[in-house]
C-alpha cells in the first residue's frame, strides 16, 4: 500500500501524521521534495519519531536550502524540478509519501504538487487542522483531488475536536475520517506510538 499525505496548507501537521502512519504500518517513508532545514529535515524528524525497526527512510529526490515554495527554492539554486526524475523508491513494504505544503504548491513553472500525486497514481490522505477558514481550505483540497480523479483514502484531523467544522466537511463530501491527533506539548516516540495504535489496522 502506498499513500500520499497532503494537507490543506503549510504547518497543519503532515509530518507528524506521516510519522504516525509510518509507525502504525511499519511502512517506509519518503519525502520527494525537501525545502529548508536540511540538517533537520522532515525525513530525519520522522525517523527520530519512529520506533519500529522495519521502516526504511528513503532519500529525497530534491533537497533545497531555501525554506520556500519548491519552485522558488529550486530557482535559487539554479535548477528546475523535473517530475520525470521523481520516482518512488523500490520497496516491497508499505510506503508513506509526504508532500510539500498543499496541493497547489508549485514545483516548477507548470507542475504543482497535485500533478505529482497524479503521476504517482496513489491515494491521498488529507490532513486538516481547525482555524478560521479551514472549512474552505479543506473543501477546496478535497474538490481538487476529486476533480483530478485522485482517490481520497480519508481525512485525519489534527488538533482539538471541532464538531461543527468537521461534521460539515465529512458530510459534504461523504469522506471517511481515519483518525485524530490532538495537540501535544511535545511530539515524542511515545506519543507517536500511542497514536499509531488507532491506525494499526488501517484499511484503505
Secondary structure as UniProt FT lines:
FT   STRAND          2..7
FT   TURN            10..11
FT   HELIX           14..25
FT   STRAND          28..30
FT   STRAND          33..35
FT   TURN            39..40
FT   HELIX           42..49
FT   STRAND          57..58
FT   STRAND          62..64
FT   HELIX           70..76
FT   TURN            77..78
FT   HELIX           83..85
FT   STRAND          95..102
FT   TURN            103..104
FT   HELIX           113..120
FT   STRAND          123..129
FT   TURN            132..133
FT   HELIX           134..147
FT   TURN            148..149
FT   STRAND          152..158
FT   HELIX           163..173
FT   STRAND          177..181
FT   HELIX           189..196
FT   HELIX           197..199
FT   TURN            200..201
//
